[in-house]
Amino acid sequence: MNFFDIFSQVLVLFILILIGYIVTKKGMLSPNGTRDFSIFVLYVTLPAMIIRSMQFDFSPELLLSSGKMAMIAGFVYSFAIFLSYALTHILGFKGKQRDVLQAAMIFPNVGFMGYPVVNAIYGAEGVFFASLFNIPFDIVMWTVGIHLMRRHGDSKETTYKNPLFIFLNPGTIAVTIGFILFAFSIKLPGPIDSTLAYLASATTPVAMITVGSILSRTEVYSIFKNSSLLITAFIKMTLIPAALYFALRLFNMQGYFLAIPVLITAMPVAANVAIFAVKYENDSNTASQAVFLTTLMSVLTIPIIAVLI
């Protein structure tokens, strides 16, 4: 695919985001509706997409590739965490601002944009590898993410109510089910496969509309006055993916082992960052603005990065 093909794919996603933004601004989609859409994607359509994307015939080569992708994922998240600590220290970010902007550098929008973009560019096989790559996301989000938001947050909560959710969440469970089906070459019955196909096809539009609805609640104009936010967005959307690209090339990574990690890392800031900022009474306004700005930038940066890799 050339630049304009990929740009067209991402532009469609952005138009869906814009639709979510407009319908929420016009009062056609309420905050409760946004929450319901989020739950529907996270608990129903996204797991369906993941499980169905892993309906491949088992082969030792593909199994080895799966293990290799999981190892790369561990390296990538360690790499992102190290860079976030170093860069926020060098840039002199302090207090709540540092918490939020550091989290923004680490956590990409995996569920709502990562899978739809990978599916649009690489198809089901790409989603298969993206699912394996994203296994550590929830673990890192519910450990490092919580630590960052609690660091200067005003919330008095000291522990998460259900630590098992680090592992027992919809994404991880779907990957586990899908991988078991793949490992034993179990093919889903026709009606179940068709049902999952219908649900999976709803992931992209519903997820993008939900992102737009969430972004409709941020202050757009003040974003471009926040120099720290602008610098962070530039680092998140260009420098970190570029640094990762060259790091993986040093280890002679090619194909999906290069493309999927770099592309996922180049996704906008995860909506979870804003959600956690609210939960732990950190700087939720800056967190929401980071999600908005990086999502806007992704319309241009993702096609460029996809073509380069």
C-alpha positions as CSV (number, residue, x, y, z in Angstrom):
1,M,0.0,0.0,0.0
2,N,1.3,3.5,-0.8
3,F,0.9,6.6,1.2
4,F,-2.4,7.7,-0.2
5,D,-4.0,4.3,0.3
6,I,-3.0,4.2,4.0
7,F,-3.9,7.9,4.3
8,S,-7.3,7.1,3.0
9,Q,-7.7,4.2,5.5
10,V,-6.7,6.5,8.4
11,L,-8.8,9.3,7.1
12,V,-11.9,7.1,7.3
13,L,-11.1,6.4,10.9
14,F,-10.7,10.1,11.6
15,I,-14.0,10.9,9.9
16,L,-15.7,8.4,12.2
17,I,-14.0,10.1,15.2
18,L,-15.3,13.4,13.9
19,I,-18.8,11.9,13.7
20,G,-18.6,10.9,17.3
21,Y,-17.3,14.4,18.3
22,I,-20.2,16.1,16.5
23,V,-23.1,13.9,17.7
24,T,-21.9,14.3,21.3
25,K,-21.6,18.0,20.9
26,K,-25.1,18.1,19.5
27,G,-26.4,16.1,22.4
28,M,-27.3,13.0,20.4
29,L,-24.9,10.9,22.4
30,S,-24.8,11.3,26.1
31,P,-22.0,10.6,28.6
32,N,-23.8,7.4,29.6
33,G,-24.0,6.5,25.9
34,T,-20.3,7.0,25.5
35,R,-19.6,4.8,28.5
36,D,-21.9,2.1,27.2
37,F,-20.2,2.2,23.8
38,S,-16.8,1.9,25.5
39,I,-18.0,-1.2,27.5
40,F,-19.5,-2.7,24.4
41,V,-16.3,-2.4,22.4
42,L,-14.0,-3.6,25.3
43,Y,-16.1,-6.5,26.4
44,V,-17.8,-7.7,23.2
45,T,-16.7,-6.5,19.7
46,L,-12.9,-6.2,20.4
47,P,-12.6,-9.7,21.9
48,A,-14.6,-11.0,19.0
49,M,-12.1,-9.4,16.6
50,I,-9.1,-10.8,18.5
51,I,-10.5,-14.4,18.7
52,R,-11.5,-14.5,15.0
53,S,-8.1,-13.0,13.9
54,M,-6.4,-16.0,15.5
55,Q,-8.3,-18.6,13.4
56,F,-5.2,-19.8,11.6
57,D,-4.0,-23.4,11.1
58,F,-1.3,-24.3,13.6
59,S,2.3,-24.5,12.5
60,P,5.5,-24.7,14.5
61,E,6.8,-21.7,12.5
62,L,3.8,-19.6,13.5
63,L,4.2,-20.7,17.1
64,L,7.8,-19.7,17.2
65,S,6.8,-16.4,15.6
66,S,4.2,-15.9,18.4
67,G,6.9,-16.3,21.1
68,K,9.2,-14.0,19.3
69,M,6.5,-11.3,19.1
70,A,5.8,-11.6,22.8
71,M,9.5,-11.2,23.6
72,I,9.7,-8.1,21.4
73,A,6.7,-6.7,23.2
74,G,8.4,-7.0,26.6
75,F,11.4,-5.2,25.1
76,V,9.3,-2.4,23.6
77,Y,7.4,-1.5,26.7
78,S,10.6,-1.6,28.8
79,F,12.2,0.7,26.1
80,A,9.2,3.1,26.3
81,I,9.2,3.2,30.1
82,F,12.9,4.0,30.1
83,L,12.6,6.8,27.5
84,S,9.6,8.3,29.3
85,Y,11.5,8.6,32.6
86,A,14.6,10.0,30.9
87,L,12.8,12.5,28.6
88,T,10.5,13.9,31.3
89,H,13.5,14.4,33.6
90,I,15.5,16.1,30.9
91,L,12.6,18.3,29.9
92,G,12.0,19.3,33.5
93,F,8.4,18.3,33.8
94,K,7.2,18.4,37.4
95,G,4.3,17.1,39.6
96,K,1.0,16.0,38.0
97,Q,2.1,17.3,34.6
98,R,5.0,14.9,34.7
99,D,2.8,12.0,35.7
100,V,0.4,12.5,32.9
101,L,2.9,13.3,30.1
102,Q,5.1,10.4,31.1
103,A,2.1,8.0,30.9
104,A,1.2,9.6,27.5
105,M,4.6,8.7,26.2
106,I,4.3,5.0,27.3
107,F,0.7,4.0,26.5
108,P,-0.6,3.8,22.9
109,N,-4.3,3.6,22.0
110,V,-4.3,-0.2,21.5
111,G,-7.9,-1.1,21.6
112,F,-9.7,1.8,20.0
113,M,-7.2,2.6,17.3
114,G,-4.4,0.1,17.3
115,Y,-6.4,-2.9,16.2
116,P,-8.6,-1.0,13.7
117,V,-5.6,0.6,12.0
118,V,-3.6,-2.7,11.9
119,N,-6.7,-4.5,10.5
120,A,-7.2,-1.8,7.8
121,I,-3.5,-2.0,6.7
122,Y,-2.5,-5.7,7.3
123,G,-5.8,-7.6,7.7
124,A,-6.5,-10.5,10.0
125,E,-3.0,-11.8,10.1
126,G,-1.8,-8.4,11.3
127,V,-4.4,-8.4,14.0
128,F,-3.2,-11.8,15.1
129,F,0.4,-10.6,15.7
130,A,-0.9,-7.3,17.2
131,S,-3.0,-9.3,19.7
132,L,0.2,-11.1,20.8
133,F,2.2,-8.0,20.9
134,N,-0.4,-6.2,23.1
135,I,-0.5,-8.9,25.8
136,P,1.8,-6.9,28.1
137,F,-0.2,-3.7,27.7
138,D,-2.8,-4.4,30.4
139,I,-0.1,-5.6,32.8
140,V,2.0,-2.4,32.3
141,M,-1.1,-0.2,32.3
142,W,-2.4,-1.6,35.6
143,T,1.0,-1.4,37.3
144,V,3.2,1.3,35.9
145,G,0.1,3.3,34.8
146,I,-1.4,3.3,38.3
147,H,2.0,4.1,39.9
148,L,2.4,7.2,37.7
149,M,-1.1,8.5,38.4
150,R,-0.9,7.9,42.1
151,R,2.6,9.5,42.3
152,H,1.2,13.1,42.6
153,G,-2.6,12.3,42.4
154,D,-4.9,13.5,45.1
155,S,-6.8,10.2,45.4
156,K,-6.4,8.5,48.8
157,E,-6.9,5.1,47.3
158,T,-3.7,3.0,47.9
159,T,-4.6,-0.3,46.1
160,Y,-6.8,-1.4,43.2
161,K,-9.9,-3.2,44.3
162,N,-9.3,-6.2,42.1
163,P,-5.6,-6.8,41.2
164,L,-6.6,-9.9,39.2
165,F,-8.0,-7.6,36.5
166,I,-4.4,-7.1,35.5
167,F,-4.7,-10.6,34.0
168,L,-8.4,-11.3,33.9
169,N,-9.5,-8.6,31.5
170,P,-11.4,-8.9,28.2
171,G,-8.3,-8.4,26.0
172,T,-6.1,-11.0,27.7
173,I,-8.9,-13.5,28.0
174,A,-9.7,-13.1,24.3
175,V,-6.0,-13.6,23.3
176,T,-5.9,-16.7,25.5
177,I,-9.0,-18.2,24.0
178,G,-7.8,-17.4,20.5
179,F,-4.4,-18.8,21.1
180,I,-5.8,-22.1,22.4
181,L,-8.0,-22.4,19.3
182,F,-4.9,-21.7,17.2
183,A,-2.6,-24.1,19.1
184,F,-5.1,-27.0,18.7
185,S,-6.3,-26.0,15.2
186,I,-9.8,-25.8,16.5
187,K,-12.1,-24.2,13.9
188,L,-15.2,-22.4,15.2
189,P,-18.6,-23.7,14.0
190,G,-20.1,-21.7,11.1
191,P,-22.8,-19.8,13.1
192,I,-20.4,-18.8,15.8
193,D,-17.7,-17.8,13.3
194,S,-20.3,-15.6,11.4
195,T,-21.5,-14.1,14.7
196,L,-18.0,-13.2,15.7
197,A,-17.4,-11.7,12.2
198,Y,-20.4,-9.4,12.5
199,L,-19.3,-8.3,16.0
200,A,-15.7,-7.8,14.8
201,S,-16.8,-5.6,11.9
202,A,-18.5,-3.3,14.4
203,T,-15.3,-2.7,16.4
204,T,-13.9,0.0,14.1
205,P,-16.9,2.3,13.7
206,V,-18.1,2.0,17.3
207,A,-14.6,2.4,18.7
208,M,-13.8,5.5,16.6
209,I,-17.2,7.1,17.4
210,T,-16.5,6.5,21.1
211,V,-13.0,8.2,20.8
212,G,-14.7,11.2,19.2
213,S,-17.3,11.3,21.9
214,I,-14.6,11.2,24.6
215,L,-12.5,13.9,22.8
216,S,-15.6,16.2,22.6
217,R,-15.2,17.0,26.3
218,T,-11.8,18.5,26.1
219,E,-10.8,22.2,25.6
220,V,-9.4,22.3,22.1
221,Y,-8.1,25.9,21.9
222,S,-6.0,25.7,25.1
223,I,-4.1,22.7,23.7
224,F,-2.0,24.8,21.4
225,K,-0.9,27.1,24.2
226,N,0.6,24.2,26.3
227,S,4.2,23.9,25.1
228,S,4.9,20.9,27.3
229,L,2.0,19.1,25.8
230,L,3.1,20.0,22.2
231,I,6.6,18.7,22.9
232,T,5.2,15.5,24.4
233,A,2.9,14.9,21.4
234,F,5.8,15.3,19.0
235,I,8.0,12.9,21.0
236,K,5.1,10.4,21.3
237,M,4.1,10.4,17.6
238,T,7.5,10.7,15.9
239,L,10.6,10.4,18.0
240,I,9.7,7.3,20.1
241,P,8.5,5.3,17.0
242,A,11.6,6.4,15.1
243,A,13.9,5.4,18.0
244,L,12.2,2.0,18.3
245,Y,12.4,1.5,14.5
246,F,16.2,1.9,14.6
247,A,16.5,-0.2,17.8
248,L,14.6,-3.1,16.2
249,R,16.6,-2.8,13.0
250,L,19.8,-3.2,15.0
251,F,18.4,-6.7,15.9
252,N,17.6,-7.3,12.2
253,M,13.9,-7.4,12.8
254,Q,11.8,-7.4,9.6
255,G,8.2,-7.9,8.5
256,Y,5.6,-8.0,11.2
257,F,8.3,-8.1,13.9
258,L,9.3,-4.6,12.8
259,A,6.0,-3.2,11.5
260,I,3.6,-4.2,14.3
261,P,5.7,-2.9,17.3
262,V,6.5,0.4,15.5
263,L,2.9,1.0,14.2
264,I,1.3,0.2,17.6
265,T,3.8,2.5,19.4
266,A,3.0,5.2,16.9
267,M,-0.7,5.1,17.9
268,P,-2.2,8.2,19.8
269,V,-2.2,8.3,23.6
270,A,-4.5,5.7,25.1
271,A,-7.8,6.9,26.4
272,N,-7.0,4.9,29.6
273,V,-4.5,7.6,30.5
274,A,-7.4,10.1,30.8
275,I,-9.6,7.6,32.6
276,F,-6.9,6.8,35.1
277,A,-6.1,10.5,35.6
278,V,-9.7,11.0,36.6
279,K,-9.8,8.0,38.9
280,Y,-6.7,9.0,40.8
281,E,-7.4,12.8,40.8
282,N,-4.4,13.7,38.7
283,D,-4.3,16.2,35.8
284,S,-7.2,14.8,33.8
285,N,-7.5,18.0,31.6
286,T,-4.0,17.6,30.3
287,A,-4.5,13.9,29.8
288,S,-7.7,14.4,27.7
289,Q,-5.9,17.1,25.7
290,A,-3.0,14.7,25.0
291,V,-5.4,12.1,23.7
292,F,-7.1,14.7,21.4
293,L,-3.9,16.2,20.0
294,T,-2.1,12.9,19.3
295,T,-5.3,11.5,17.7
296,L,-5.4,14.6,15.4
297,M,-1.7,14.2,14.6
298,S,-2.1,10.5,13.8
299,V,-4.1,11.3,10.6
300,L,-0.8,12.4,9.1
301,T,1.9,10.5,11.1
302,I,0.4,7.0,10.9
303,P,0.3,6.9,7.1
304,I,3.9,8.2,6.9
305,I,5.2,5.7,9.4
306,A,3.3,2.8,7.8
307,V,4.8,3.6,4.4
308,L,8.3,3.9,5.9
309,I,8.2,0.5,7.6
